[in-house]
């Protein structure tokens, strides 16, 4: 086996990574598509919408075509929050299998958290440090407290950017009352997360997934997007807060004038950035390290170790 691929079917974004294994593992191709598979998740909908399923299947076809261009390889695909919760998850899995021949594994949040930590610490050293890693998704956010790679405790939440946006945010620029309700909700939920984790001082705060990488791109004006410039970047809380104030005061169209902001994320970036800032407040962290790597790399490392 010379190459291996992993696909992460998330609530908002589907992502794919191909690693070449020899002489040492390195990324040779990647892809992502905002499909918003979990649309309606925050407004009480329990079913994945048909047009979102089809958009996700189209993205998967594109990923598999990329894999074919790189030669025969195993492809491991997982689905997370939206599919976990969907009343029609079996229909989704069947349609994906019929149209792409791809077998998708729906993983619990605990497995998602463990694999995310594996992927994040593949390229960031946490040796000798108490590390808090958080993965902001469309339907959930997972928090993993570890000493290096040894997990001390993990907590799963329903703090996803699609879910929170549908529940709290309807106006752009942001309505102060709506934002206050969102902030209160986040503070309450994060107080619960804090109580579940050991009372250790966090030496290193690491964030992964689209919100965090987008904030790094905005902070450093990285356009076109360059994962090598984003990965390992450190963001100061005050800089994030300044970016946030600017975003809150813009309409959706005005946000898209920021070239570093990925199209399709212009409404969700508010809830996502609020999660980041409230996490930093809850755990008394003034600096955030950005990881380009996460669940997909963790999936690959798991299969390489099997």
Secondary structure as the mmCIF struct_conf table of DSSP 4:
data_model
#
loop_
_struct_conf.conf_type_id
_struct_conf.id
_struct_conf.beg_label_comp_id
_struct_conf.beg_label_asym_id
_struct_conf.beg_label_seq_id
_struct_conf.end_label_comp_id
_struct_conf.end_label_asym_id
_struct_conf.end_label_seq_id
STRN STRN1 UNK A 3 UNK A 9
BEND BEND1 UNK A 11 UNK A 12
STRN STRN2 UNK A 13 UNK A 20
BEND BEND2 UNK A 22 UNK A 24
STRN STRN3 UNK A 26 UNK A 34
TURN_TY1_P TURN_TY1_P1 UNK A 37 UNK A 40
HELX_RH_3T_P HELX_RH_3T_P1 UNK A 41 UNK A 43
TURN_TY1_P TURN_TY1_P2 UNK A 44 UNK A 44
BEND BEND3 UNK A 47 UNK A 47
HELX_RH_AL_P HELX_RH_AL_P1 UNK A 50 UNK A 69
TURN_TY1_P TURN_TY1_P3 UNK A 70 UNK A 70
BEND BEND4 UNK A 72 UNK A 72
STRN STRN4 UNK A 74 UNK A 79
HELX_RH_AL_P HELX_RH_AL_P2 UNK A 81 UNK A 85
TURN_TY1_P TURN_TY1_P4 UNK A 87 UNK A 88
HELX_RH_AL_P HELX_RH_AL_P3 UNK A 89 UNK A 100
STRN STRN5 UNK A 104 UNK A 106
HELX_RH_AL_P HELX_RH_AL_P4 UNK A 109 UNK A 123
BEND BEND5 UNK A 124 UNK A 124
TURN_TY1_P TURN_TY1_P5 UNK A 127 UNK A 128
BEND BEND6 UNK A 129 UNK A 129
STRN STRN6 UNK A 130 UNK A 136
BEND BEND7 UNK A 138 UNK A 139
STRN STRN7 UNK A 141 UNK A 147
TURN_TY1_P TURN_TY1_P6 UNK A 148 UNK A 149
STRN STRN8 UNK A 150 UNK A 157
HELX_RH_AL_P HELX_RH_AL_P5 UNK A 161 UNK A 168
BEND BEND8 UNK A 172 UNK A 173
HELX_LH_PP_P HELX_LH_PP_P1 UNK A 174 UNK A 175
HELX_RH_AL_P HELX_RH_AL_P6 UNK A 176 UNK A 196
BEND BEND9 UNK A 197 UNK A 197
HELX_LH_PP_P HELX_LH_PP_P2 UNK A 200 UNK A 202
BEND BEND10 UNK A 203 UNK A 203
STRN STRN9 UNK A 204 UNK A 208
BEND BEND11 UNK A 209 UNK A 209
HELX_RH_AL_P HELX_RH_AL_P7 UNK A 210 UNK A 220
TURN_TY1_P TURN_TY1_P7 UNK A 221 UNK A 221
BEND BEND12 UNK A 224 UNK A 224
HELX_RH_AL_P HELX_RH_AL_P8 UNK A 227 UNK A 230
TURN_TY1_P TURN_TY1_P8 UNK A 231 UNK A 232
STRN STRN10 UNK A 234 UNK A 236
HELX_RH_AL_P HELX_RH_AL_P9 UNK A 237 UNK A 248
TURN_TY1_P TURN_TY1_P9 UNK A 249 UNK A 249
BEND BEND13 UNK A 250 UNK A 250
HELX_RH_AL_P HELX_RH_AL_P10 UNK A 252 UNK A 255
TURN_TY1_P TURN_TY1_P10 UNK A 256 UNK A 257
BEND BEND14 UNK A 258 UNK A 258
TURN_TY1_P TURN_TY1_P11 UNK A 259 UNK A 260
BEND BEND15 UNK A 261 UNK A 261
HELX_LH_PP_P HELX_LH_PP_P3 UNK A 262 UNK A 262
TURN_TY1_P TURN_TY1_P12 UNK A 263 UNK A 264
TURN_TY1_P TURN_TY1_P13 UNK A 266 UNK A 268
HELX_RH_AL_P HELX_RH_AL_P11 UNK A 269 UNK A 282
TURN_TY1_P TURN_TY1_P14 UNK A 283 UNK A 284
BEND BEND16 UNK A 286 UNK A 286
STRN STRN11 UNK A 287 UNK A 291
BEND BEND17 UNK A 292 UNK A 292
HELX_RH_AL_P HELX_RH_AL_P12 UNK A 295 UNK A 305
#
